Amino acid sequence: MQYAVAAHVRHVALAAAQDAALAAASGSGDAEGTARGVMRAVGSMSSGVAIDSATEPERVTVTVRARVLQVFPIGDFDVAVSASAPVERFVAQPERP
């Protein structure tokens, strides 16, 4: 059961990181707000959610970390996943290769 909860939180965290990276790369949204919105889906199964984003000229990377609810006292389960997306930008026709 513990592993199923950990796997579910990991999958939702990955979806949160992917959605946040796409939102930030397109300029249509806030990476942290987007990731936190998705992570609310597993609010009762996780705690200590931390979102970090790094923007480079060509790429945005978002990392989501969370502690997984402990169903059985068999150890700590933490999740850390990252997703990246290319930064969208307009290139005028004369400047295209």
N, C-alpha and C positions, 0 to 999 in steps of 0.2 A: 504494500500500500504506500509506504514512504517513497519508494522509487517512482511510482505512478504520479504522486503529487509533485515530486521534483521534476519529472519529465514534462508534466503539464505546465508548470511555472516556466520552465526553460523555453518551451514552444511559444508561450504567450510573450515572454521577454524578447525572443527573437522577432516575433511579429511587431512588437513595439519598436524595437531598434530599426527594423526595415521601414516601417511607416514613418518614423521620425526622420530617418536619413533622406527619404524621398521628399518629405515635406520641406526640410531645410534646403535640399539641393534645388528644388524648384522655386524656392523663395515664397511659397504659398503658405507656410506655417512655421510654427515654433517647434523646434526639435524636442525640447523638454516637455512642453505641454502636450504634444502629440503622444510621446512615449508614456507619460503619466496617465493619459486618458485610456490607453490600451491596457496598461497594467492594473487599472481599477477592476478589470475583469477577474483578476485573481487576488484581489485585496485581502480576502480572508485566508489565502494560502501562502501569502508572502508578506515580508516586512522589510524595512530598511532599504527601500528602493532608491537607487542612486542612478542618475543619468548624466553621462558626460558626452559632450560633442566636440569634435575638432573639425574646423573648416580650413581646408587648404585651397589654393587657387583652382584646382581641378576636381576636388573630391571632398565630400562631407562624410565623416565617420561618427557613428553614434554607438556608445557602449551602455548597456543596461545591466545593472547589478542588483541582486535581491537575495535576501535570506528566505529559505523555504520553511514553511510551517513544519514543526517536528511532530509527526504522528506517533512515532515510537522513538524512545531514547536510544537510538543506535548511531548517533553522530550528527554532525552539523552538515547541512546541505546548503551550499551557496551556488548561485547561478550568475554567470557573467558571459554575456554574448555581445557581439559587435556586428554592425552592418554598415556598408558604405554605399554611396551613390555618387555618380558624376554630377558636378555642378552644371546646371543648365544655364546657357548664355546665348544671346542672340549674336550671330555673326552676319554682318551685312554681305550682300552678294559680291561686291567687288573685293572683299577681303577673304573670300572662300578660296581654297586651293583648287 
